[in-house]
Amino acid sequence: MAGLLLIGSGAVGAEDKPAVQIETLVRTNASWDGVPYAPYSGGTPEMTVLKMTIPAHTELQWHTHPMPNAAYVLSGELTVEKKETGERKLLTQRQVLPEMVGQLHRGMTGDSPVVLIVFYAGVKDMPLSQH
């Protein structure tokens, strides 16, 4: 892709085309509550990306994740809660949440459904979550 961008940028009339815009939404080595991510088991890397739709007035089960992951809110509002402390964070459209690893937490929706894109960076056969 970078090669195409370099070639295209030198083409005649390229100044008339809109520029590629890149915005870093999140780059972190810690979850939303400030806990640093620890190294996790090795193996063949496996990236999983899910689109999740959570109905209005839903409380997800308490769960944990064994690997770092991040959720991007396409629509709706989601409140996440850390079981150990009761700490909560409200997420709205176009916000990103670096999720917790190895700590019980859940999500809760309000009066409208929530649509998320969730990116998981794990290894082959690693479960995405555990209850």
Secondary structure, DSSP 8 states (H G I E B T S, - for coil): -HHHHHHHHTSTTGGGS-----------SB-TTS-B------SSEEEEEEEEEE-TT-B---BB-SS-EEEEEEES-EEEEETTT--EEEE-TT-EEE--SSS-EEEEE-SS-EEEEEEEEEETT--S-B-
